[in-house]
């Protein structure tokens, strides 16, 4: 467990009015049963001081088990029948009516600094954010995985290094970091030993991001809500897009960390969770009332 994770257990001391901040880390295509069996140290450390929810996506007639669909649901806080993203290809959608949470937060509070990091085309291009990242993403670190022979196996480390630096030396209020290697490995090898090794590498990268937070000069006065989640699962042989339970697996892990974060036991969080709960939970922590359009709930209450 990282030093930061140990600090979570101690609770820490801080001012009466800590600065709320949010970090959401997305692991693409990680099956909940695999993650629970492996019990990666950093993810499990967060869950010990927060909560780990197993979630199951609705049927594919409601929520296709496709990458862009899953992340649009997580980031907007509504199901596909509202946001309109039904596949990975460019198509008409309703993201202008249901923007992702970084843009929603920035529009409500222009003083907030939002940050995104990814190497998938659904989040941006060399010209800037989009389509899933909206205009409210103040800073984006984006790398085109197509330019690297190893794709996500090469770009995830680059993204983590960039995000690590930004989280440590800048002052983001709401950050989203996307990591895609696990999905790639599952497609190439199924959910066997290679996939399990990729999940453990993602956990190590999560540890680096959390260490970056704990090394911030203002850590002692901050209260970070950290959420880790995934968009869909995988068949045993690899692949998704169908309606099997293996493909519809997901999870949400959330914890409060920071120099002045109170210790919260598992029963102080919501008993159950859905992927649409992530956006309203993050917005509520930042003092941004979730819009009526959000179908989810605040997991912190």
ABEGO torsion letter per residue (X at the ends): XBAAAAAAAAGEBBBABBBBBBBBBBBBGBBAAAAAAAGBAAAAAAAAABBBBBBBBBBAAABBBBAAAAAAAAAAGBBAAAAGBABABBBBBAAAABBBAAAAAAAABAABBBBBBBABAAAEBAAEBOAABBAABABBBBBBAAABAAEAAAAAAAAAAAAAAAAAABBBABBBBBBAAAAAAAAAAEABAAAAAAAAAAAAAAAAAAAAAAABAAAAABBBBBBBBBABBBBAAEEBGBABAAAABBBBBBBBBEAABBBBBAAABBABBBAAAAAAAAAAAAGBBBBAABABBBAAX
